[in-house]
């Protein structure tokens, strides 16, 4: 099993890259949220999928993301493409929050993940997240409400999370003020 690769990015595609490790180029599927540049030396935590006629590597920036990816794969009906789509659409905190709060509609915003798949993910992973202790969520309920409000207005989860990260953390802001400042950041 290939659990980790350290190498130089030699090619970047849409959702994949080639990592040069000691003169050998490994094709690795990555979430679109992982921002890398040609020539970067990186460490990727990898998951190797073995099929009858194919080997596929999936790489993540940290071990936590890889663990969440593997948990998604443990759900019947969720393959690597759907799991990678979820990882590309939702931050680890948002993913955990959606599962723990029983919000399959948040999961179904990922391309290739429908309502039933979102419900299956919530049903199968809620207890697993608690059992494995993967519940260290640093997102407040207000922050989750801000993300929900922005996505209801048509923004993507990634845009909503980016706007939320721009809010000052040293000030106690009301929910309305957080939404207003987020909308200002997003230009609407």
Secondary structure, DSSP 8 states (H G I E B T S, - for coil): ---EEEEEEEEE-SSEEEEEETTEEEEEEE-TT----TT-EEEEEEEEEEETTEEEEEEESSHHHHHHHHHHHTSTT--HHHHHHHHHHS-HHHHHHHHHTT-HHHHTTSTT--HHHHHHHHHHHHHHHHHTT-------HHHHHHHHHHHHTT--HHHHHHHHHTS-SSS---HHHHHHHHHHHHT-
